[in-house]
Every structure is written in structure tokens, then in C-alpha cells.
Amino acid sequence: MKNTSDEKICSIVCGSKCCRSTPPALTKEDFNKIQANTEQKRWFRTINEKDSIRVVGKKENLIDCYFLSENGLCCIYENRPLDCKLFPLFVKIKHEGEKEYSLRWYVWYCPLTKKKGIEELLQKAETIVHDYLVVKPEIMFDYQNVMCESGGYKKKHFLKEELLTIKSND
């Protein structure tokens, strides 16, 4: 099962427990992308009006993510939030210098970490974060803000800390 997609591991092995319990926090970019690609209007809930902090809502009378299908797969997988793309890893970022960032990685241990391995997941997450920091660093800080506001960092295990320097040719 090593080559199985993350989505199928979550659905088949885990039963998509995270999608049934914790709503993903949404950056402004996530919200706009999902909003543009769905005709649904009640798919989110606002948790902080002042800063427009939103999370994906739950299905009516259920605790499931609004976009979790009957078979446990994500209906918006190609447009899923950054929180979901990084899962089961989470990152806190501090701007250290012009192109330097201190990253603190956290993990939520689940069947995905067992099947894929932390190193493979971390490498994928580091690439995602690096790419955002090169092109749109504000999105990573928006992610951090919504994660803090939504309580998304709670019950996560510290994994490692690193200093990332964005090179000029990135």
C-alpha cells in the first residue's frame, strides 16, 4: 500500500477520521478558491468575524466535513485547503530575515504517517511551504493565523525545527 494515494489511505485505512472531527482552517486564498469552484453557499462557518477567519463547515446533522463524500473521499481534493494539503503535518513560521524563516514542524500521528512515513510526508510538506514562501509568503502567515484562531495546533506533537533560507534563484 506504499504507493496508494494519501486520500485513499485516509478513506480506506483510517475512515477519514480527521475529516469527520476537525474542520480545516481556511486561508483567504483557500476560501476564494473553494468559493469559486462550488455552487454551494453553506459550506463554511465563520469563527472570527473581525478577521474573517473561516473553517469548512459540517454537514447538516453530522460531524463530517461538508466536502466529505459518502465513500469517505474529498469532493474538492484538487482545491482542498492548505491545512488539508499539509496534513498530517503542521507548521509554525517566524520571519527571521529578508529571506529566512524559522519553521517549527508538528505532526498528528495517524494511519497516513504509518503508511507513508514521516520523512516522505515531511518532504512533500516542506516543498509546499517552500513554494508558498517563494511566491506568496503572506499565505503561510495567513495559514498560521487561521490555525491559531481555530485551535488547529492543539494536540499536535512537536517534530522538528529548521531554518529555511530562500535562495535568489528560487
Secondary structure, DSSP 8 states (H G I E B T S, - for coil): -TTS-HHHIIIIII-STGGGT---EE-HHHHHHHHHT---S-SEEEEETTTTEEEE-B-TTS-SBTTB-TTS-BTTGGG--HHHHHTTEEEEEEEEETTEEEEEEEE--SHHHHHH-HHHHHHHHHHHHHHHHHH-HHHHHHHHHHHHHHTTTTT-EEEEEEEEE--TT-
